[in-house]
Amino acid sequence: MQLGASELAFVLLLSGVFSTLFASPLLAFDLGQSTRCVTIPNQMKVCKDVGYSEMRLPNFLGHSNLEGEVVPRSEDWRPLLQTGCHPQAQAFLCSIIAPVCLDTFIQPCHSLCVAVRDSCAPVLACQGHPWPEALNCDRFPAEEDMCLTPLSKFSHFMKDLPKAVCQNCPSVEVAPATKTVMSALCHHDFAVTAKLHRLRHPTREPEFQVEGRVEFIRQGPLLPYDTQHLLRDWLLINLSCASALVRPGRSQLYVLTGSVQPDGNIALVRLFPWHKKDAGIALATRKWKHHRC
Ligand SMILES: *[C@@H]1O[C@H](CO)[C@@H](O)[C@H](O)[C@H]1NC(C)=O
């Protein structure tokens, strides 16, 4: 078997023992049944850049019709994956819907499934969907089998970072008085200004973006380089909340205040849309430097 560089890189991510006889109840087909390898099509955005170029059909969901089933169903996962709910969410999902084309079948390990599920199921619930039965972690092999394992560097790296989670929509206060803004700045861990942008016709891009730089009024525990992504992830977790904040095809500058819980979860609490005429906000941000709460 010839491995391309990307396949090789992918295999290097795997650990565990290669077992020649690889059997599992999840396999929707037996190894005697004919399977085929195809190039992951460009339209299959969620797996196109997963790190290998050929996938096997039928996939682990038992789908064999590429144009009619595999590609369109893959789109169902985009709203979840674009939230960045887990750094291995894409590898996990694509190992099921677009399994790498090697001469053995490689499933995600039970432990990887659990790690991804624990991070992503709350986001999926926020978007109105239960964790699907097809991804029930009990169906995946323990690490003694050859399978896709969680990378410990990710779980270690992620542990203390501020993280966007599902929450109720924060309150939005239009044309606030200076003292209203000052009090929000005093009572929450962080305050930033950010321009929220909503595409009019989202096709491939996420519908919501954070335009330009995020400016800190009060940095608190937020990381300077990560906050733009953090806010974008937050917008993409509850799309109906985000939709209430900015109209299609528009951008809106906001002062966003919120807190960071000890586990790193952020909660946005009070939001102020900042229009040019809003003297109250401008004055508050100027006074803040010298203000004592
Ligand atoms: C998402 O936002 C909507 C709209 O503001 C809100 O009604 C809903 O409660 C939010 N969802 C969750 C799970 O918090």
The ligand as an SDF file (V2000), in Angstrom:
LIG
                    3D

 14 14  0  0  0  0  0  0  0  0999 V2000
  -30.4150   30.9660   22.1820 C   0  0  0  0  0  0  0  0  0  0  0  0
  -30.8890   32.2580   21.8950 O   0  0  0  0  0  0  0  0  0  0  0  0
  -32.2870   32.3440   21.8670 C   0  0  0  0  0  0  0  0  0  0  0  0
  -32.6830   33.6670   21.2420 C   0  0  0  0  0  0  0  0  0  0  0  0
  -32.2530   34.7800   21.9670 O   0  0  0  0  0  0  0  0  0  0  0  0
  -32.7940   32.1460   23.2720 C   0  0  0  0  0  0  0  0  0  0  0  0
  -34.1980   32.2800   23.3240 O   0  0  0  0  0  0  0  0  0  0  0  0
  -32.4000   30.7500   23.7100 C   0  0  0  0  0  0  0  0  0  0  0  0
  -32.7730   30.5370   25.0330 O   0  0  0  0  0  0  0  0  0  0  0  0
  -30.9070   30.5170   23.5510 C   0  0  0  0  0  0  0  0  0  0  0  0
  -30.6470   29.1100   23.7090 N   0  0  0  0  0  0  0  0  0  0  0  0
  -30.1420   28.6070   24.8230 C   0  0  0  0  0  0  0  0  0  0  0  0
  -30.0480   27.1220   24.8360 C   0  0  0  0  0  0  0  0  0  0  0  0
  -29.7450   29.2690   25.7460 O   0  0  0  0  0  0  0  0  0  0  0  0
  1  2  1  0
  1 10  1  0
  2  3  1  0
  3  4  1  0
  3  6  1  0
  4  5  1  0
  6  7  1  0
  6  8  1  0
  8  9  1  0
  8 10  1  0
 10 11  1  0
 11 12  1  0
 12 13  1  0
 12 14  2  0
M  END
$$$$
